[in-house]
Amino acid sequence: MRKLLAIMIGKIFSIIGKIMHRGSSYPGYMALKIDKDIISKFTLPPISIVVTGSSGKTSTSFTIA
């Protein structure tokens, strides 16, 4: 039940952020306040590719995709 509530609150804050044209980590912060173990309840892929750096991230991400 906590997982569902945390996801719903996170989505609501995410929608509010999109309406205001602002991105933030606040939806995740609020979800973690409701359910501290929410991250462990998600099924994550076995492999992740992370692109970091100061320039070229967008074109590199599109190339990988």
mmCIF file of the N, C-alpha and C atoms, coordinates in Angstrom:
data_MODEL
# 
_entry.id   MODEL 
# 
loop_
_atom_site.group_PDB 
_atom_site.id 
_atom_site.type_symbol 
_atom_site.label_atom_id 
_atom_site.label_alt_id 
_atom_site.label_comp_id 
_atom_site.label_asym_id 
_atom_site.label_entity_id 
_atom_site.label_seq_id 
_atom_site.pdbx_PDB_ins_code 
_atom_site.Cartn_x 
_atom_site.Cartn_y 
_atom_site.Cartn_z 
_atom_site.occupancy 
_atom_site.B_iso_or_equiv 
_atom_site.pdbx_formal_charge 
_atom_site.auth_seq_id 
_atom_site.auth_comp_id 
_atom_site.auth_asym_id 
_atom_site.auth_atom_id 
_atom_site.pdbx_PDB_model_num 
ATOM 1   N N  . MET A 1 1  ? 0.817  -1.194 0.000   1.00 0.00 ? 1  MET A N  1 
ATOM 2   C CA . MET A 1 1  ? 0.000  0.000  0.000   1.00 0.00 ? 1  MET A CA 1 
ATOM 3   C C  . MET A 1 1  ? 0.860  1.257  0.000   1.00 0.00 ? 1  MET A C  1 
ATOM 4   N N  . ARG A 1 2  ? 1.954  1.228  0.777   1.00 0.00 ? 2  ARG A N  1 
ATOM 5   C CA . ARG A 1 2  ? 2.842  2.394  0.813   1.00 0.00 ? 2  ARG A CA 1 
ATOM 6   C C  . ARG A 1 2  ? 3.488  2.636  -0.542  1.00 0.00 ? 2  ARG A C  1 
ATOM 7   N N  . LYS A 1 3  ? 3.838  1.537  -1.241  1.00 0.00 ? 3  LYS A N  1 
ATOM 8   C CA . LYS A 1 3  ? 4.469  1.666  -2.547  1.00 0.00 ? 3  LYS A CA 1 
ATOM 9   C C  . LYS A 1 3  ? 3.541  2.385  -3.517  1.00 0.00 ? 3  LYS A C  1 
ATOM 10  N N  . LEU A 1 4  ? 2.281  1.971  -3.552  1.00 0.00 ? 4  LEU A N  1 
ATOM 11  C CA . LEU A 1 4  ? 1.309  2.603  -4.440  1.00 0.00 ? 4  LEU A CA 1 
ATOM 12  C C  . LEU A 1 4  ? 1.124  4.078  -4.101  1.00 0.00 ? 4  LEU A C  1 
ATOM 13  N N  . LEU A 1 5  ? 1.004  4.402  -2.837  1.00 0.00 ? 5  LEU A N  1 
ATOM 14  C CA . LEU A 1 5  ? 0.841  5.793  -2.413  1.00 0.00 ? 5  LEU A CA 1 
ATOM 15  C C  . LEU A 1 5  ? 2.073  6.617  -2.789  1.00 0.00 ? 5  LEU A C  1 
ATOM 16  N N  . ALA A 1 6  ? 3.263  6.069  -2.564  1.00 0.00 ? 6  ALA A N  1 
ATOM 17  C CA . ALA A 1 6  ? 4.490  6.787  -2.891  1.00 0.00 ? 6  ALA A CA 1 
ATOM 18  C C  . ALA A 1 6  ? 4.593  7.051  -4.390  1.00 0.00 ? 6  ALA A C  1 
ATOM 19  N N  . ILE A 1 7  ? 4.221  6.061  -5.204  1.00 0.00 ? 7  ILE A N  1 
ATOM 20  C CA . ILE A 1 7  ? 4.257  6.239  -6.657  1.00 0.00 ? 7  ILE A CA 1 
ATOM 21  C C  . ILE A 1 7  ? 3.258  7.297  -7.093  1.00 0.00 ? 7  ILE A C  1 
ATOM 22  N N  . MET A 1 8  ? 2.056  7.247  -6.542  1.00 0.00 ? 8  MET A N  1 
ATOM 23  C CA . MET A 1 8  ? 1.031  8.228  -6.914  1.00 0.00 ? 8  MET A CA 1 
ATOM 24  C C  . MET A 1 8  ? 1.452  9.654  -6.541  1.00 0.00 ? 8  MET A C  1 
ATOM 25  N N  . ILE A 1 9  ? 1.987  9.837  -5.340  1.00 0.00 ? 9  ILE A N  1 
ATOM 26  C CA . ILE A 1 9  ? 2.442  11.164 -4.910  1.00 0.00 ? 9  ILE A CA 1 
ATOM 27  C C  . ILE A 1 9  ? 3.579  11.643 -5.813  1.00 0.00 ? 9  ILE A C  1 
ATOM 28  N N  . GLY A 1 10 ? 4.515  10.748 -6.123  1.00 0.00 ? 10 GLY A N  1 
ATOM 29  C CA . GLY A 1 10 ? 5.617  11.099 -7.019  1.00 0.00 ? 10 GLY A CA 1 
ATOM 30  C C  . GLY A 1 10 ? 5.119  11.522 -8.382  1.00 0.00 ? 10 GLY A C  1 
ATOM 31  N N  . LYS A 1 11 ? 4.155  10.803 -8.928  1.00 0.00 ? 11 LYS A N  1 
ATOM 32  C CA . LYS A 1 11 ? 3.606  11.147 -10.239 1.00 0.00 ? 11 LYS A CA 1 
ATOM 33  C C  . LYS A 1 11 ? 2.866  12.489 -10.205 1.00 0.00 ? 11 LYS A C  1 
ATOM 34  N N  . ILE A 1 12 ? 2.138  12.725 -9.132  1.00 0.00 ? 12 ILE A N  1 
ATOM 35  C CA . ILE A 1 12 ? 1.423  14.007 -9.011  1.00 0.00 ? 12 ILE A CA 1 
ATOM 36  C C  . ILE A 1 12 ? 2.405  15.170 -9.003  1.00 0.00 ? 12 ILE A C  1 
ATOM 37  N N  . PHE A 1 13 ? 3.480  15.046 -8.212  1.00 0.00 ? 13 PHE A N  1 
ATOM 38  C CA . PHE A 1 13 ? 4.467  16.129 -8.170  1.00 0.00 ? 13 PHE A CA 1 
ATOM 39  C C  . PHE A 1 13 ? 5.207  16.252 -9.502  1.00 0.00 ? 13 PHE A C  1 
ATOM 40  N N  . SER A 1 14 ? 5.385  15.144 -10.204 1.00 0.00 ? 14 SER A N  1 
ATOM 41  C CA . SER A 1 14 ? 6.020  15.190 -11.516 1.00 0.00 ? 14 SER A CA 1 
ATOM 42  C C  . SER A 1 14 ? 5.138  15.935 -12.523 1.00 0.00 ? 14 SER A C  1 
ATOM 43  N N  . ILE A 1 15 ? 3.843  15.682 -12.490 1.00 0.00 ? 15 ILE A N  1 
ATOM 44  C CA . ILE A 1 15 ? 2.907  16.374 -13.384 1.00 0.00 ? 15 ILE A CA 1 
ATOM 45  C C  . ILE A 1 15 ? 2.878  17.862 -13.068 1.00 0.00 ? 15 ILE A C  1 
ATOM 46  N N  . ILE A 1 16 ? 2.869  18.199 -11.798 1.00 0.00 ? 16 ILE A N  1 
ATOM 47  C CA . ILE A 1 16 ? 2.893  19.619 -11.407 1.00 0.00 ? 16 ILE A CA 1 
ATOM 48  C C  . ILE A 1 16 ? 4.155  20.283 -11.944 1.00 0.00 ? 16 ILE A C  1 
ATOM 49  N N  . GLY A 1 17 ? 5.288  19.601 -11.841 1.00 0.00 ? 17 GLY A N  1 
ATOM 50  C CA . GLY A 1 17 ? 6.536  20.147 -12.367 1.00 0.00 ? 17 GLY A CA 1 
ATOM 51  C C  . GLY A 1 17 ? 6.490  20.356 -13.868 1.00 0.00 ? 17 GLY A C  1 
ATOM 52  N N  . LYS A 1 18 ? 5.867  19.423 -14.598 1.00 0.00 ? 18 LYS A N  1 
ATOM 53  C CA . LYS A 1 18 ? 5.750  19.568 -16.051 1.00 0.00 ? 18 LYS A CA 1 
ATOM 54  C C  . LYS A 1 18 ? 4.850  20.736 -16.414 1.00 0.00 ? 18 LYS A C  1 
ATOM 55  N N  . ILE A 1 19 ? 3.772  20.912 -15.668 1.00 0.00 ? 19 ILE A N  1 
ATOM 56  C CA . ILE A 1 19 ? 2.870  22.038 -15.924 1.00 0.00 ? 19 ILE A CA 1 
ATOM 57  C C  . ILE A 1 19 ? 3.598  23.363 -15.712 1.00 0.00 ? 19 ILE A C  1 
ATOM 58  N N  . MET A 1 20 ? 4.452  23.404 -14.691 1.00 0.00 ? 20 MET A N  1 
ATOM 59  C CA . MET A 1 20 ? 5.195  24.634 -14.385 1.00 0.00 ? 20 MET A CA 1 
ATOM 60  C C  . MET A 1 20 ? 6.483  24.756 -15.212 1.00 0.00 ? 20 MET A C  1 
ATOM 61  N N  . HIS A 1 21 ? 6.733  23.777 -16.117 1.00 0.00 ? 21 HIS A N  1 
ATOM 62  C CA . HIS A 1 21 ? 7.943  23.764 -16.950 1.00 0.00 ? 21 HIS A CA 1 
ATOM 63  C C  . HIS A 1 21 ? 9.213  23.760 -16.101 1.00 0.00 ? 21 HIS A C  1 
ATOM 64  N N  . ARG A 1 22 ? 9.192  22.964 -15.047 1.00 0.00 ? 22 ARG A N  1 
ATOM 65  C CA . ARG A 1 22 ? 10.350 22.858 -14.164 1.00 0.00 ? 22 ARG A CA 1 
ATOM 66  C C  . ARG A 1 22 ? 10.602 21.391 -13.856 1.00 0.00 ? 22 ARG A C  1 
ATOM 67  N N  . GLY A 1 23 ? 11.841 21.007 -13.901 1.00 0.00 ? 23 GLY A N  1 
ATOM 68  C CA . GLY A 1 23 ? 12.209 19.655 -13.525 1.00 0.00 ? 23 GLY A CA 1 
ATOM 69  C C  . GLY A 1 23 ? 12.907 19.684 -12.178 1.00 0.00 ? 23 GLY A C  1 
ATOM 70  N N  . SER A 1 24 ? 12.739 18.634 -11.420 1.00 0.00 ? 24 SER A N  1 
ATOM 71  C CA . SER A 1 24 ? 13.408 18.592 -10.121 1.00 0.00 ? 24 SER A CA 1 
ATOM 72  C C  . SER A 1 24 ? 13.447 17.162 -9.615  1.00 0.00 ? 24 SER A C  1 
ATOM 73  N N  . SER A 1 25 ? 14.106 16.979 -8.500  1.00 0.00 ? 25 SER A N  1 
ATOM 74  C CA . SER A 1 25 ? 14.151 15.674 -7.853  1.00 0.00 ? 25 SER A CA 1 
ATOM 75  C C  . SER A 1 25 ? 13.101 15.581 -6.747  1.00 0.00 ? 25 SER A C  1 
ATOM 76  N N  . TYR A 1 26 ? 12.266 16.586 -6.634  1.00 0.00 ? 26 TYR A N  1 
ATOM 77  C CA . TYR A 1 26 ? 11.263 16.632 -5.564  1.00 0.00 ? 26 TYR A CA 1 
ATOM 78  C C  . TYR A 1 26 ? 10.280 15.461 -5.592  1.00 0.00 ? 26 TYR A C  1 
ATOM 79  N N  . PRO A 1 27 ? 9.794  15.013 -6.775  1.00 0.00 ? 27 PRO A N  1 
ATOM 80  C CA . PRO A 1 27 ? 8.901  13.846 -6.762  1.00 0.00 ? 27 PRO A CA 1 
ATOM 81  C C  . PRO A 1 27 ? 9.544  12.620 -6.118  1.00 0.00 ? 27 PRO A C  1 
ATOM 82  N N  . GLY A 1 28 ? 10.797 12.348 -6.431  1.00 0.00 ? 28 GLY A N  1 
ATOM 83  C CA . GLY A 1 28 ? 11.501 11.230 -5.821  1.00 0.00 ? 28 GLY A CA 1 
ATOM 84  C C  . GLY A 1 28 ? 11.726 11.436 -4.340  1.00 0.00 ? 28 GLY A C  1 
ATOM 85  N N  . TYR A 1 29 ? 12.008 12.669 -3.958  1.00 0.00 ? 29 TYR A N  1 
ATOM 86  C CA . TYR A 1 29 ? 12.194 13.000 -2.541  1.00 0.00 ? 29 TYR A CA 1 
ATOM 87  C C  . TYR A 1 29 ? 10.922 12.709 -1.754  1.00 0.00 ? 29 TYR A C  1 
ATOM 88  N N  . MET A 1 30 ? 9.788  13.115 -2.310  1.00 0.00 ? 30 MET A N  1 
ATOM 89  C CA . MET A 1 30 ? 8.512  12.888 -1.630  1.00 0.00 ? 30 MET A CA 1 
ATOM 90  C C  . MET A 1 30 ? 8.184  11.399 -1.566  1.00 0.00 ? 30 MET A C  1 
ATOM 91  N N  . ALA A 1 31 ? 8.467  10.667 -2.642  1.00 0.00 ? 31 ALA A N  1 
ATOM 92  C CA . ALA A 1 31 ? 8.210  9.220  -2.646  1.00 0.00 ? 31 ALA A CA 1 
ATOM 93  C C  . ALA A 1 31 ? 9.058  8.527  -1.582  1.00 0.00 ? 31 ALA A C  1 
ATOM 94  N N  . LEU A 1 32 ? 10.311 8.954  -1.431  1.00 0.00 ? 32 LEU A N  1 
ATOM 95  C CA . LEU A 1 32 ? 11.178 8.364  -0.413  1.00 0.00 ? 32 LEU A CA 1 
ATOM 96  C C  . LEU A 1 32 ? 10.723 8.725  1.009   1.00 0.00 ? 32 LEU A C  1 
ATOM 97  N N  . LYS A 1 33 ? 10.106 9.877  1.178   1.00 0.00 ? 33 LYS A N  1 
ATOM 98  C CA . LYS A 1 33 ? 9.580  10.253 2.493   1.00 0.00 ? 33 LYS A CA 1 
ATOM 99  C C  . LYS A 1 33 ? 8.431  9.328  2.899   1.00 0.00 ? 33 LYS A C  1 
ATOM 100 N N  . ILE A 1 34 ? 7.621  8.905  1.925   1.00 0.00 ? 34 ILE A N  1 
ATOM 101 C CA . ILE A 1 34 ? 6.481  8.043  2.209   1.00 0.00 ? 34 ILE A CA 1 
ATOM 102 C C  . ILE A 1 34 ? 6.925  6.598  2.419   1.00 0.00 ? 34 ILE A C  1 
ATOM 103 N N  . ASP A 1 35 ? 7.822  6.107  1.542   1.00 0.00 ? 35 ASP A N  1 
ATOM 104 C CA . ASP A 1 35 ? 8.288  4.716  1.622   1.00 0.00 ? 35 ASP A CA 1 
ATOM 105 C C  . ASP A 1 35 ? 9.801  4.707  1.438   1.00 0.00 ? 35 ASP A C  1 
ATOM 106 N N  . LYS A 1 36 ? 10.528 4.545  2.516   1.00 0.00 ? 36 LYS A N  1 
ATOM 107 C CA . LYS A 1 36 ? 11.992 4.617  2.481   1.00 0.00 ? 36 LYS A CA 1 
ATOM 108 C C  . LYS A 1 36 ? 12.631 3.489  1.668   1.00 0.00 ? 36 LYS A C  1 
ATOM 109 N N  . ASP A 1 37 ? 11.931 2.380  1.471   1.00 0.00 ? 37 ASP A N  1 
ATOM 110 C CA . ASP A 1 37 ? 12.467 1.242  0.725   1.00 0.00 ? 37 ASP A CA 1 
ATOM 111 C C  . ASP A 1 37 ? 11.887 1.133  -0.680  1.00 0.00 ? 37 ASP A C  1 
ATOM 112 N N  . ILE A 1 38 ? 11.364 2.212  -1.220  1.00 0.00 ? 38 ILE A N  1 
ATOM 113 C CA . ILE A 1 38 ? 10.683 2.136  -2.513  1.00 0.00 ? 38 ILE A CA 1 
ATOM 114 C C  . ILE A 1 38 ? 11.632 1.727  -3.649  1.00 0.00 ? 38 ILE A C  1 
ATOM 115 N N  . ILE A 1 39 ? 12.868 2.138  -3.596  1.00 0.00 ? 39 ILE A N  1 
ATOM 116 C CA . ILE A 1 39 ? 13.809 1.811  -4.666  1.00 0.00 ? 39 ILE A CA 1 
ATOM 117 C C  . ILE A 1 39 ? 14.052 0.310  -4.739  1.00 0.00 ? 39 ILE A C  1 
ATOM 118 N N  . SER A 1 40 ? 14.107 -0.350 -3.601  1.00 0.00 ? 40 SER A N  1 
ATOM 119 C CA . SER A 1 40 ? 14.351 -1.796 -3.588  1.00 0.00 ? 40 SER A CA 1 
ATOM 120 C C  . SER A 1 40 ? 13.136 -2.591 -4.081  1.00 0.00 ? 40 SER A C  1 
ATOM 121 N N  . LYS A 1 41 ? 11.986 -1.960 -4.191  1.00 0.00 ? 41 LYS A N  1 
ATOM 122 C CA . LYS A 1 41 ? 10.771 -2.647 -4.624  1.00 0.00 ? 41 LYS A CA 1 
ATOM 123 C C  . LYS A 1 41 ? 10.569 -2.633 -6.138  1.00 0.00 ? 41 LYS A C  1 
ATOM 124 N N  . PHE A 1 42 ? 11.428 -1.932 -6.856  1.00 0.00 ? 42 PHE A N  1 
ATOM 125 C CA . PHE A 1 42 ? 11.337 -1.885 -8.311  1.00 0.00 ? 42 PHE A CA 1 
ATOM 126 C C  . PHE A 1 42 ? 12.235 -2.942 -8.929  1.00 0.00 ? 42 PHE A C  1 
ATOM 127 N N  . THR A 1 43 ? 11.817 -3.480 -10.053 1.00 0.00 ? 43 THR A N  1 
ATOM 128 C CA . THR A 1 43 ? 12.641 -4.418 -10.801 1.00 0.00 ? 43 THR A CA 1 
ATOM 129 C C  . THR A 1 43 ? 13.477 -3.609 -11.784 1.00 0.00 ? 43 THR A C  1 
ATOM 130 N N  . LEU A 1 44 ? 14.774 -3.652 -11.621 1.00 0.00 ? 44 LEU A N  1 
ATOM 131 C CA . LEU A 1 44 ? 15.677 -2.885 -12.465 1.00 0.00 ? 44 LEU A CA 1 
ATOM 132 C C  . LEU A 1 44 ? 16.321 -3.801 -13.498 1.00 0.00 ? 44 LEU A C  1 
ATOM 133 N N  . PRO A 1 45 ? 16.705 -3.253 -14.657 1.00 0.00 ? 45 PRO A N  1 
ATOM 134 C CA . PRO A 1 45 ? 17.366 -4.085 -15.662 1.00 0.00 ? 45 PRO A CA 1 
ATOM 135 C C  . PRO A 1 45 ? 18.734 -4.539 -15.164 1.00 0.00 ? 45 PRO A C  1 
ATOM 136 N N  . PRO A 1 46 ? 19.218 -5.687 -15.645 1.00 0.00 ? 46 PRO A N  1 
ATOM 137 C CA . PRO A 1 46 ? 20.505 -6.194 -15.174 1.00 0.00 ? 46 PRO A CA 1 
ATOM 138 C C  . PRO A 1 46 ? 21.696 -5.348 -15.615 1.00 0.00 ? 46 PRO A C  1 
ATOM 139 N N  . ILE A 1 47 ? 21.549 -4.641 -16.746 1.00 0.00 ? 47 ILE A N  1 
ATOM 140 C CA . ILE A 1 47 ? 22.644 -3.819 -17.269 1.00 0.00 ? 47 ILE A CA 1 
ATOM 141 C C  . ILE A 1 47 ? 22.135 -2.393 -17.480 1.00 0.00 ? 47 ILE A C  1 
ATOM 142 N N  . SER A 1 48 ? 22.926 -1.408 -17.066 1.00 0.00 ? 48 SER A N  1 
ATOM 143 C CA . SER A 1 48 ? 22.600 -0.001 -17.294 1.00 0.00 ? 48 SER A CA 1 
ATOM 144 C C  . SER A 1 48 ? 23.754 0.671  -17.998 1.00 0.00 ? 48 SER A C  1 
ATOM 145 N N  . ILE A 1 49 ? 23.426 1.559  -18.936 1.00 0.00 ? 49 ILE A N  1 
ATOM 146 C CA . ILE A 1 49 ? 24.441 2.357  -19.618 1.00 0.00 ? 49 ILE A CA 1 
ATOM 147 C C  . ILE A 1 49 ? 24.235 3.804  -19.181 1.00 0.00 ? 49 ILE A C  1 
ATOM 148 N N  . VAL A 1 50 ? 25.273 4.405  -18.645 1.00 0.00 ? 50 VAL A N  1 
ATOM 149 C CA . VAL A 1 50 ? 25.197 5.770  -18.149 1.00 0.00 ? 50 VAL A CA 1 
ATOM 150 C C  . VAL A 1 50 ? 26.146 6.634  -18.965 1.00 0.00 ? 50 VAL A C  1 
ATOM 151 N N  . VAL A 1 51 ? 25.637 7.744  -19.483 1.00 0.00 ? 51 VAL A N  1 
ATOM 152 C CA . VAL A 1 51 ? 26.450 8.676  -20.262 1.00 0.00 ? 51 VAL A CA 1 
ATOM 153 C C  . VAL A 1 51 ? 26.667 9.925  -19.424 1.00 0.00 ? 51 VAL A C  1 
ATOM 154 N N  . THR A 1 52 ? 27.927 10.230 -19.119 1.00 0.00 ? 52 THR A N  1 
ATOM 155 C CA . THR A 1 52 ? 28.244 11.413 -18.329 1.00 0.00 ? 52 THR A CA 1 
ATOM 156 C C  . THR A 1 52 ? 29.298 12.233 -19.060 1.00 0.00 ? 52 THR A C  1 
ATOM 157 N N  . GLY A 1 53 ? 29.498 13.441 -18.616 1.00 0.00 ? 53 GLY A N  1 
ATOM 158 C CA . GLY A 1 53 ? 30.511 14.302 -19.211 1.00 0.00 ? 53 GLY A CA 1 
ATOM 159 C C  . GLY A 1 53 ? 30.007 15.716 -19.314 1.00 0.00 ? 53 GLY A C  1 
ATOM 160 N N  . SER A 1 54 ? 30.825 16.571 -19.900 1.00 0.00 ? 54 SER A N  1 
ATOM 161 C CA . SER A 1 54 ? 30.449 17.981 -19.990 1.00 0.00 ? 54 SER A CA 1 
ATOM 162 C C  . SER A 1 54 ? 29.872 18.355 -21.349 1.00 0.00 ? 54 SER A C  1 
ATOM 163 N N  . SER A 1 55 ? 30.172 17.585 -22.391 1.00 0.00 ? 55 SER A N  1 
ATOM 164 C CA . SER A 1 55 ? 29.590 17.886 -23.701 1.00 0.00 ? 55 SER A CA 1 
ATOM 165 C C  . SER A 1 55 ? 29.430 16.595 -24.490 1.00 0.00 ? 55 SER A C  1 
ATOM 166 N N  . GLY A 1 56 ? 28.442 16.597 -25.390 1.00 0.00 ? 56 GLY A N  1 
ATOM 167 C CA . GLY A 1 56 ? 28.214 15.462 -26.262 1.00 0.00 ? 56 GLY A CA 1 
ATOM 168 C C  . GLY A 1 56 ? 27.301 14.385 -25.712 1.00 0.00 ? 56 GLY A C  1 
ATOM 169 N N  . LYS A 1 57 ? 26.657 14.645 -24.581 1.00 0.00 ? 57 LYS A N  1 
ATOM 170 C CA . LYS A 1 57 ? 25.809 13.606 -23.978 1.00 0.00 ? 57 LYS A CA 1 
ATOM 171 C C  . LYS A 1 57 ? 24.582 13.330 -24.826 1.00 0.00 ? 57 LYS A C  1 
ATOM 172 N N  . THR A 1 58 ? 23.964 14.362 -25.374 1.00 0.00 ? 58 THR A N  1 
ATOM 173 C CA . THR A 1 58 ? 22.732 14.170 -26.134 1.00 0.00 ? 58 THR A CA 1 
ATOM 174 C C  . THR A 1 58 ? 22.983 13.354 -27.386 1.00 0.00 ? 58 THR A C  1 
ATOM 175 N N  . SER A 1 59 ? 23.979 13.736 -28.173 1.00 0.00 ? 59 SER A N  1 
ATOM 176 C CA . SER A 1 59 ? 24.248 13.001 -29.412 1.00 0.00 ? 59 SER A CA 1 
ATOM 177 C C  . SER A 1 59 ? 24.720 11.575 -29.110 1.00 0.00 ? 59 SER A C  1 
ATOM 178 N N  . THR A 1 60 ? 25.495 11.394 -28.059 1.00 0.00 ? 60 THR A N  1 
ATOM 179 C CA . THR A 1 60 ? 25.941 10.049 -27.685 1.00 0.00 ? 60 THR A CA 1 
ATOM 180 C C  . THR A 1 60 ? 24.754 9.199  -27.246 1.00 0.00 ? 60 THR A C  1 
ATOM 181 N N  . SER A 1 61 ? 23.844 9.768  -26.466 1.00 0.00 ? 61 SER A N  1 
ATOM 182 C CA . SER A 1 61 ? 22.658 9.031  -26.018 1.00 0.00 ? 61 SER A CA 1 
ATOM 183 C C  . SER A 1 61 ? 21.790 8.614  -27.198 1.00 0.00 ? 61 SER A C  1 
ATOM 184 N N  . PHE A 1 62 ? 21.610 9.520  -28.163 1.00 0.00 ? 62 PHE A N  1 
ATOM 185 C CA . PHE A 1 62 ? 20.824 9.185  -29.352 1.00 0.00 ? 62 PHE A CA 1 
ATOM 186 C C  . PHE A 1 62 ? 21.507 8.098  -30.176 1.00 0.00 ? 62 PHE A C  1 
ATOM 187 N N  . THR A 1 63 ? 22.827 8.130  -30.258 1.00 0.00 ? 63 THR A N  1 
ATOM 188 C CA . THR A 1 63 ? 23.561 7.122  -30.997 1.00 0.00 ? 63 THR A CA 1 
ATOM 189 C C  . THR A 1 63 ? 23.418 5.759  -30.322 1.00 0.00 ? 63 THR A C  1 
ATOM 190 N N  . ILE A 1 64 ? 23.505 5.727  -29.007 1.00 0.00 ? 64 ILE A N  1 
ATOM 191 C CA . ILE A 1 64 ? 23.348 4.464  -28.279 1.00 0.00 ? 64 ILE A CA 1 
ATOM 192 C C  . ILE A 1 64 ? 21.944 3.906  -28.447 1.00 0.00 ? 64 ILE A C  1 
ATOM 193 N N  . ALA A 1 65 ? 20.941 4.803  -28.355 1.00 0.00 ? 65 ALA A N  1 
ATOM 194 C CA . ALA A 1 65 ? 19.545 4.365  -28.486 1.00 0.00 ? 65 ALA A CA 1 
ATOM 195 C C  . ALA A 1 65 ? 19.279 3.838  -29.870 1.00 0.00 ? 65 ALA A C  1 
# 
